[in-house]
């Protein structure tokens, strides 16, 4: 019943035109911009976010599956200047489909910082719910309505879990060992009532998550997911874990460098030491959010007293 009400409300949401979102397009040899900025259009209260970098083997299928979901949603892609044909595919699809917004960063700046940008984008443009997932089809887009149903049922955050009863993980070898060990050890050491801390497959009600809690995380890489889940849990939010089948990527290769294992260990130690709730710095007002370097509205304050643009990582003092 709740899902039906949400769908009916979403059908009534007008297509809103918003201030222009400047993309940081890929550069030609002389450094000139090779793409034009576009305005995002909000046609739903739900935003689906996917970070991309060299995902040509799966991106078309992913887009088709999300757009065909029974729950109406908009899509945001943040691409870190893919070197295969991913960027060309996304540009063409975004030009043809008003529900798709594409933000292009000039170089890889970390999957975590892309997620932070998505949270900020969702708040800036008035979305009520944000869902994130991987681009390689390891997360099944058909599970998105199940996460949203958990929000409808009262959860503030829903997490797709490989390790809760009914969940499945297709990894083999050292990757499976690493995932199982991390998601068994971290909740124990951090005293968190969760089985899954490292997945990106999550959904959240933006009104229930304090502004800046996720956007100001200092970890731009894969450690973002551990820090983010810990911050959400320590806010005493209602978190529902939904069993999912995590499939090994259908094409391409994993982009997680081995160095991330060391960084993850350091993040875990920091979280063990700092066990209190995080009080995030205030987000810049919309009028002050536009970056002077790239023109995009994705600047956030940090606990170190700086303003950082999540689109180009330009830094300036508060």
C-alpha positions, 0 to 999 in steps of 0.5 A: 500500500505504501509503495502504491502511494509513493508511486502515485505521488511520484507521478504527480511530481512535475518536471522541475528545471534547476540551476545549471549543473556544469559538468567537468567534461573530458579534455581535448589535447589542448585542454579545451572542453569537449562537452556541453553542460546540461540541466538536470530535470527531476521527474521523481522523488527517487534518485538512483546513483551509479559511479562509472569508470570504464564500464562499457561491457555493462552500462547499456544493460544497466541503464535499460534495466533501471529505466524499466523498473516499476518504480519511477526514478531518475538516474545520476551517473558520475563518470571519472573520464572513462577511457573506453566508450563508457563516456560516449554511451552515457553522453548519448543516453543522457541526451536522449533521456531526460531522466538521466543526468551525467556529471563528468570529472576530469580524472579518477578522484575516487569512488567514495568522493563520487558517492559524496557528490551524489548525496550532495546532488540529491539534496541540492535538487530536492530528492527524497530518496537516494539509491546507490549501486555498482555499474558492473551488474554485480548488484541486481537492479531488480532488487532496487524496489526491495530496498525502497520497500524497506524505506516505505516500511519505516527504515531510514536506511536500507542496505543490500547485504551479502551476509545476512541470512538469504544473501549470496556472494559469488566471489571466490579465492582471496576476494571472498576471504577478504569480504567475509573477513572484513564484514565479520570483523568490523561489526564486532570491533565497532560494536555495530548491529550490521552484517554488511559494511562495505557494499555500495548497494544502499538506499536512504531517506535524505530527510532522516540522514543529517546533512553533511554526515555522508558528504563530508567523509574524508575517505575518497576511496573504497573505505568510504563505505565502511565509514559511511555505514558506521556513521549511519549506524552511530546516528541510531537511524533505523537500518534495514538489511535486505538479503541480496545475491552479489554476482561477480562482475559481468565484464571488465575488471575490479578497480579496487587497488591492493593499497585499499586493504591497508587504507581500510585497516587504518580506517577501521582503527580510526573508527575504533578510537573515535566511537562517538556520533559525528557532528558534520560541518554545515554544507555551504548555502546553495549560493556559495556552492558553485566551484570557482575552478570548474563551475559545478555546485558540489562544494562541501566544508570539511572538519579541517576548515576547508571548502572542497569541490567534489567534482574537481577537488579544488580546495579553498579556506573557509 
